[in-house]
Amino acid sequence: MKKIILMTLAFVAFVFTSCEKESLGVSRVTTYATMELNGPEELFWPLNSTFVDPGCKAFEGTTDISGNIEVISNVNATKGGKYSITYKVKNSDGFYAQTSRTVYVYEPSAPLNGYYQSRIRRNNNGTIANRGPFTILVFGVGNDQYWIEDLLGGWYNYGSGYGPAYAGPGIIKLNSDNTFEIVSAERLAWGYPCILTENTVSTYDPSTKTIVLNTRMEDTPKMLFTVTLTNPQPLN
Protein backbone atom coordinates (compact mmCIF):
# COMPACT_ATOMS: atom_id res chain seq x y z
CA MET A 1 0.00 0.00 0.00
CA LYS A 2 2.82 2.42 0.87
CA LYS A 3 4.44 1.74 -2.51
CA ILE A 4 1.20 2.54 -4.34
CA ILE A 5 0.73 5.82 -2.43
CA LEU A 6 4.33 6.87 -3.06
CA MET A 7 4.04 6.08 -6.77
CA THR A 8 0.79 8.07 -7.00
CA LEU A 9 2.31 11.11 -5.29
CA ALA A 10 5.35 10.94 -7.57
CA PHE A 11 3.10 10.84 -10.68
CA VAL A 12 1.06 13.83 -9.49
CA ALA A 13 4.24 15.81 -8.78
CA PHE A 14 5.57 14.92 -12.25
CA VAL A 15 2.38 16.04 -13.99
CA PHE A 16 2.22 19.31 -12.01
CA THR A 17 5.87 20.11 -12.73
CA SER A 18 5.49 19.33 -16.44
CA CYS A 19 2.40 21.52 -16.76
CA GLU A 20 4.18 24.33 -14.97
CA LYS A 21 7.12 24.13 -17.38
CA GLU A 22 4.90 23.97 -20.48
CA SER A 23 2.77 26.96 -19.43
CA LEU A 24 5.73 29.12 -18.45
CA GLY A 25 5.65 32.38 -20.47
CA VAL A 26 2.45 31.50 -22.39
CA SER A 27 0.20 33.99 -20.58
CA ARG A 28 1.22 37.41 -19.33
CA VAL A 29 -0.21 40.78 -18.46
CA THR A 30 0.73 43.85 -20.51
CA THR A 31 -0.15 47.50 -20.08
CA TYR A 32 -1.19 48.94 -23.41
CA ALA A 33 -0.21 52.51 -24.17
CA THR A 34 -2.86 55.21 -24.04
CA MET A 35 -2.62 58.15 -26.45
CA GLU A 36 -3.97 61.68 -26.30
CA LEU A 37 -3.90 64.22 -29.12
CA ASN A 38 -2.67 67.74 -28.41
CA GLY A 39 -5.34 69.92 -29.95
CA PRO A 40 -8.32 68.90 -32.10
CA GLU A 41 -8.82 65.68 -34.03
CA GLU A 42 -9.65 67.76 -37.12
CA LEU A 43 -7.33 70.69 -37.73
CA PHE A 44 -7.72 73.50 -40.28
CA TRP A 45 -4.39 74.94 -41.37
CA PRO A 46 -3.90 78.06 -43.55
CA LEU A 47 -2.55 77.42 -47.02
CA ASN A 48 1.14 78.35 -47.55
CA SER A 49 1.90 78.79 -43.85
CA THR A 50 4.54 76.63 -42.18
CA PHE A 51 2.84 73.60 -40.69
CA VAL A 52 3.46 72.88 -37.01
CA ASP A 53 2.15 69.54 -35.80
CA PRO A 54 0.47 69.94 -32.37
CA GLY A 55 1.65 66.43 -31.58
CA CYS A 56 0.44 63.72 -29.25
CA LYS A 57 1.11 62.28 -25.80
CA ALA A 58 1.46 58.62 -24.87
CA PHE A 59 1.55 56.84 -21.51
CA GLU A 60 2.21 53.28 -20.43
CA GLY A 61 0.33 53.25 -17.16
CA THR A 62 1.65 56.38 -15.45
CA THR A 63 4.94 56.40 -17.40
CA ASP A 64 5.23 59.05 -20.10
CA ILE A 65 6.49 57.40 -23.32
CA SER A 66 5.71 60.31 -25.63
CA GLY A 67 9.34 60.41 -26.73
CA ASN A 68 8.87 57.01 -28.41
CA ILE A 69 6.02 58.09 -30.69
CA GLU A 70 6.45 57.46 -34.42
CA VAL A 71 4.76 60.06 -36.65
CA ILE A 72 3.52 59.26 -40.17
CA SER A 73 2.35 62.38 -42.00
CA ASN A 74 1.54 63.40 -45.58
CA VAL A 75 0.72 67.06 -44.82
CA ASN A 76 1.77 69.51 -47.54
CA ALA A 77 0.93 73.04 -46.42
CA THR A 78 1.70 74.45 -49.88
CA LYS A 79 -1.16 72.53 -51.48
CA GLY A 80 -4.77 72.74 -50.31
CA GLY A 81 -6.57 69.52 -49.49
CA LYS A 82 -7.23 66.84 -46.90
CA TYR A 83 -4.31 65.15 -45.15
CA SER A 84 -3.71 62.76 -42.27
CA ILE A 85 -1.21 62.27 -39.46
CA THR A 86 -0.86 58.91 -37.70
CA TYR A 87 0.85 58.57 -34.32
CA LYS A 88 2.13 55.12 -33.25
CA VAL A 89 3.88 53.96 -30.10
CA LYS A 90 5.02 50.61 -28.67
CA ASN A 91 4.79 49.64 -25.03
CA SER A 92 7.61 47.81 -23.24
CA ASP A 93 6.28 44.44 -24.45
CA GLY A 94 6.30 45.54 -28.07
CA PHE A 95 2.55 46.07 -28.53
CA TYR A 96 1.49 49.05 -30.66
CA ALA A 97 -1.16 51.66 -29.98
CA GLN A 98 -2.06 54.39 -32.45
CA THR A 99 -4.29 57.39 -33.07
CA SER A 100 -4.67 59.86 -35.91
CA ARG A 101 -5.54 63.43 -36.86
CA THR A 102 -7.05 64.91 -40.04
CA VAL A 103 -5.55 68.15 -41.36
CA TYR A 104 -7.35 70.38 -43.86
CA VAL A 105 -5.03 72.81 -45.63
CA TYR A 106 -7.30 75.62 -46.80
CA GLU A 107 -7.52 79.20 -48.02
CA PRO A 108 -9.09 81.13 -45.09
CA SER A 109 -10.44 83.96 -47.28
CA ALA A 110 -12.24 81.73 -49.81
CA PRO A 111 -15.88 82.92 -49.87
CA LEU A 112 -17.51 79.47 -50.18
CA ASN A 113 -15.82 77.98 -47.10
CA GLY A 114 -18.25 76.23 -44.77
CA TYR A 115 -20.18 73.22 -43.53
CA TYR A 116 -23.25 72.99 -45.79
CA GLN A 117 -26.58 71.21 -45.45
CA SER A 118 -26.91 68.80 -48.35
CA ARG A 119 -30.11 67.57 -49.94
CA ILE A 120 -29.91 65.18 -52.86
CA ARG A 121 -32.34 64.22 -55.62
CA ARG A 122 -31.38 61.06 -57.49
CA ASN A 123 -32.86 60.23 -60.87
CA ASN A 124 -32.08 56.57 -61.53
CA ASN A 125 -33.24 56.14 -65.14
CA GLY A 126 -36.57 57.82 -64.35
CA THR A 127 -36.98 56.60 -60.75
CA ILE A 128 -36.76 59.57 -58.38
CA ALA A 129 -35.55 59.40 -54.75
CA ASN A 130 -34.49 62.05 -52.22
CA ARG A 131 -32.14 62.06 -49.25
CA GLY A 132 -30.76 64.51 -46.70
CA PRO A 133 -30.01 66.75 -45.05
CA PHE A 134 -26.42 65.72 -44.47
CA THR A 135 -23.51 67.96 -43.43
CA ILE A 136 -20.93 68.39 -46.18
CA LEU A 137 -17.58 70.21 -45.84
CA VAL A 138 -16.43 72.66 -48.53
CA PHE A 139 -13.24 74.75 -48.39
CA GLY A 140 -11.03 76.74 -50.74
CA VAL A 141 -7.69 75.40 -51.89
CA GLY A 142 -6.58 78.44 -53.93
CA ASN A 143 -7.14 79.76 -57.46
CA ASP A 144 -10.96 79.75 -57.07
CA GLN A 145 -10.88 76.01 -56.50
CA TYR A 146 -12.73 74.19 -53.73
CA TRP A 147 -12.33 70.80 -52.06
CA ILE A 148 -15.73 69.20 -51.47
CA GLU A 149 -16.26 66.26 -49.14
CA ASP A 150 -18.65 64.40 -51.43
CA LEU A 151 -19.74 65.25 -54.98
CA LEU A 152 -22.77 63.02 -54.37
CA GLY A 153 -23.76 65.03 -51.30
CA GLY A 154 -23.42 62.08 -48.92
CA TRP A 155 -25.85 59.78 -50.72
CA TYR A 156 -23.91 56.58 -50.10
CA ASN A 157 -21.54 57.69 -47.35
CA TYR A 158 -24.26 58.93 -44.97
CA GLY A 159 -27.54 57.98 -46.61
CA SER A 160 -26.70 54.32 -47.19
CA GLY A 161 -24.34 54.16 -44.21
CA TYR A 162 -21.51 52.75 -46.33
CA GLY A 163 -18.89 55.09 -44.84
CA PRO A 164 -16.20 57.45 -46.23
CA ALA A 165 -14.89 54.96 -48.80
CA TYR A 166 -18.17 55.51 -50.64
CA ALA A 167 -18.01 59.30 -50.59
CA GLY A 168 -16.90 61.03 -53.76
CA PRO A 169 -14.54 63.83 -52.70
CA GLY A 170 -13.18 66.13 -55.36
CA ILE A 171 -11.96 69.59 -56.31
CA ILE A 172 -14.19 71.92 -58.31
CA LYS A 173 -13.39 75.32 -59.82
CA LEU A 174 -15.74 78.29 -59.52
CA ASN A 175 -15.78 80.22 -62.80
CA SER A 176 -16.36 83.96 -63.19
CA ASP A 177 -19.98 83.31 -64.30
CA ASN A 178 -20.65 81.35 -61.06
CA THR A 179 -20.64 77.97 -62.80
CA PHE A 180 -18.46 75.06 -61.73
CA GLU A 181 -16.12 72.74 -63.55
CA ILE A 182 -14.46 69.61 -62.22
CA VAL A 183 -10.70 69.72 -61.52
CA SER A 184 -10.17 66.30 -59.97
CA ALA A 185 -12.09 63.58 -58.14
CA GLU A 186 -11.11 60.61 -56.01
CA ARG A 187 -12.39 57.13 -56.79
CA LEU A 188 -15.14 55.57 -54.71
CA ALA A 189 -14.65 52.06 -53.33
CA TRP A 190 -16.33 50.69 -56.46
CA GLY A 191 -13.37 51.95 -58.47
CA TYR A 192 -14.61 55.01 -60.35
CA PRO A 193 -14.85 58.75 -59.57
CA CYS A 194 -17.72 61.24 -59.83
CA ILE A 195 -18.02 63.79 -62.61
CA LEU A 196 -20.24 66.80 -63.29
CA THR A 197 -22.98 65.94 -65.77
CA GLU A 198 -22.47 67.04 -69.33
CA ASN A 199 -25.91 68.50 -70.07
CA THR A 200 -26.80 70.31 -66.81
CA VAL A 201 -24.77 73.23 -65.45
CA SER A 202 -23.58 73.25 -61.83
CA THR A 203 -23.87 76.70 -60.22
CA TYR A 204 -23.32 78.95 -57.21
CA ASP A 205 -25.82 81.64 -56.16
CA PRO A 206 -23.97 84.33 -54.13
CA SER A 207 -27.23 85.94 -52.94
CA THR A 208 -28.40 82.76 -51.17
CA LYS A 209 -24.96 81.11 -50.77
CA THR A 210 -26.37 78.03 -52.45
CA ILE A 211 -24.31 75.48 -54.39
CA VAL A 212 -26.08 73.20 -56.88
CA LEU A 213 -24.03 70.34 -58.31
CA ASN A 214 -25.32 68.04 -61.02
CA THR A 215 -23.20 64.92 -60.84
CA ARG A 216 -23.02 61.25 -61.69
CA MET A 217 -20.62 58.39 -61.19
CA GLU A 218 -18.34 57.94 -64.16
CA ASP A 219 -19.81 54.61 -65.34
CA THR A 220 -23.49 55.31 -64.58
CA PRO A 221 -24.77 57.74 -67.26
CA LYS A 222 -28.42 57.05 -66.41
CA MET A 223 -28.10 57.69 -62.65
CA LEU A 224 -28.05 61.46 -62.06
CA PHE A 225 -27.64 63.33 -58.77
CA THR A 226 -28.74 66.91 -58.08
CA VAL A 227 -26.90 67.99 -54.92
CA THR A 228 -28.13 71.22 -53.31
CA LEU A 229 -25.87 72.69 -50.59
CA THR A 230 -27.30 75.47 -48.43
CA ASN A 231 -26.89 77.36 -45.13
CA PRO A 232 -23.07 77.28 -44.80
CA GLN A 233 -21.71 77.37 -41.24
CA PRO A 234 -18.18 78.60 -40.38
CA LEU A 235 -15.27 76.16 -40.40
CA ASN A 236 -13.95 77.21 -36.97
C-alpha positions, -999 to +999 in steps of 0.1 A: +000+000+000+028+024+009+044+017-025+012+025-043+007+058-024+043+069-031+040+061-068+008+081-070+023+111-053+053+109-076+031+108-107+011+138-095+042+158-088+056+149-123+024+160-140+022+193-120+059+201-127+055+193-164+024+215-168+042+243-150+071+241-174+049+240-205+028+270-194+057+291-185+056+324-205+025+315-224+002+340-206+012+374-193-002+408-185+007+439-205-002+475-201-012+489-234-002+525-242-029+552-240-026+581-264-040+617-263-039+642-291-027+677-284-053+699-299-083+689-321-088+657-340-097+678-371-073+707-377-077+735-403-044+749-414-039+781-436-025+774-470+011+784-476+019+788-438+045+766-422+028+736-407+035+729-370+022+695-358+005+699-324+016+664-316+004+637-293+011+623-258+015+586-249+016+568-215+022+533-204+003+533-172+017+564-155+049+564-174+052+591-201+065+574-233+057+603-256+093+604-267+089+570-284+060+581-307+065+575-344+048+601-366+035+593-402+023+624-420+015+634-456+007+671-448+018+695-475+009+730-464+017+745-499-012+725-515-048+727-503-066+695-495-072+668-469-043+651-451-037+628-423-012+623-395-009+589-377+008+586-343+021+551-333+039+540-301+050+506-287+048+496-250+076+478-232+063+444-245+063+455-281+025+461-285+015+490-307-012+517-300-021+544-324-043+574-331-047+599-359-055+634-369-071+649-400-055+681-414-073+704-439-050+728-456-073+756-468-075+792-480-091+811-451-104+840-473-122+817-498-159+829-499-175+795-502-158+780-471-182+762-448-202+732-435-233+730-458-266+712-455-269+688-483-301+676-499-299+652-529-323+642-556-314+611-575-329+602-609-321+566-615-332+561-651-366+578-643-370+566-607-368+596-584-355+594-547-345+620-522-321+621-492-308+645-467-300+668-450-264+657-445-235+680-434-209+684-462-176+702-458-164+727-485-132+748-484-110+767-507-077+754-519-066+784-539-071+798-575-110+797-571-109+760-565-127+742-537-123+708-521-157+692-515-163+663-491-186+644-514-197+653-550-228+630-544-238+650-513-234+621-489-259+598-507-239+566-501-215+577-473-243+589-450-275+580-466-267+543-472-243+542-442-215+528-463-189+551-448-162+574-462-149+550-488-182+555-506-180+593-506-169+610-538-145+638-527-132+661-554-120+696-563-142+719-583-134+753-598-157+783-595-158+802-628-164+840-632-200+833-643-207+813-611-206+780-628-185+751-617-161+727-636-145+696-622-107+697-615-102+663-600-121+636-581-111+606-560-124+571-568-151+556-547-146+521-533-163+507-565-134+519-585-146+550-603-149+587-596-177+612-598-180+638-626-202+668-633-230+659-658-225+670-693-259+685-701-268+703-668-248+732-655-236+732-618-239+767-602-233+790-572-258+816-562-240+843-541-272+859-529-284+828-512-250+811-508-264+780-525-243+755-544-261+732-569-240+703-583-253+680-610-232+649-608-230+613-617-206+584-612-183+579-642-198+546-653-235+553-646-248+577-673-284+571-664-281+577-627-280+615-621-276+633-588-287+669-581-269+680-549-281+712-533-259+727-506-273+755-484-269+774-451-231+773-448-217+774-412-182+786-404-153+762-404-140+772-370 
